[in-house]
Amino acid sequence: MKKNEQITTASSGDQMIKATQYWLNKTYKEFESTGRYTRISEDGYFGEGTLGALIKGLQIELGIQNTSSNFGSGTENAFKEHGNVERQDGKTDHIFGIIQGALWCKGY
């Protein structure tokens, strides 16, 4: 996700949350037809929908087939098995993008 990516939606809500919502919808669009991802509103407000989308995105990246809006023991174990999340400049990593987006949504 690019921090300065332009979002063309209404001016309400937080721009970084909108950027996260837009990125999630764009990145996981292909998983909507199978029910593994549900499109969320790009309104700039952080709530259960955005949190659930972040969790589903993470589950998709971890290879979990039956995604849900819960970060339960299955997600926790798969994340531990994944190992450290590291990024080098210029490398695209969706898990890093999910963590970055979650931090933006929480105001960091």
GIZIBEL-V701945 format. One record per residue. SS is DSSP state (A for helix, B for strand, O for the rest). OMEGA is omega in whole degrees, -180 to 180 (* if undefined). NEAR is the number of other C-alpha atoms within 8 Angstrom. Layout:
ss,omega,near
SS,OMEGA,NEAR
SS,OMEGA,NEAR
This chain:
ss,omega,near
O,180,6
O,-175,4
O,-176,6
O,177,4
O,-177,7
O,177,5
O,-177,8
O,176,4
O,-179,6
O,-173,5
O,180,4
O,177,6
O,-178,9
O,-177,8
A,-179,8
A,175,11
A,176,14
A,179,14
A,179,13
A,-180,13
A,178,14
A,-179,10
A,179,9
A,-179,12
A,-180,10
A,-175,7
A,-173,7
A,180,10
A,-177,10
A,-178,6
A,179,9
O,-175,11
O,179,6
O,180,6
O,-179,7
O,178,13
O,177,13
O,180,7
O,-180,8
O,177,9
O,178,6
O,-173,9
O,179,10
O,179,13
O,-179,9
O,178,9
O,-177,6
A,-180,6
A,-180,9
A,178,10
A,179,11
A,179,11
A,176,14
A,-179,12
A,179,12
A,177,13
A,178,12
A,179,10
A,177,12
A,180,11
A,-180,9
O,177,10
O,178,6
O,-175,10
O,-179,7
O,-176,5
O,175,10
O,180,9
O,-179,9
O,171,6
O,-177,9
O,-176,6
A,178,6
A,178,7
A,180,11
A,180,9
A,179,8
A,179,10
A,178,9
A,179,7
A,179,6
A,-179,7
O,-177,6
O,174,4
O,-178,6
O,178,5
O,173,8
O,-179,5
O,177,4
O,-179,4
O,178,6
O,180,5
O,-177,7
A,178,7
A,176,9
A,178,10
A,178,9
A,179,11
A,178,8
A,179,8
A,179,12
A,178,11
A,177,9
A,-179,11
A,179,11
O,173,6
O,179,5
O,*,5
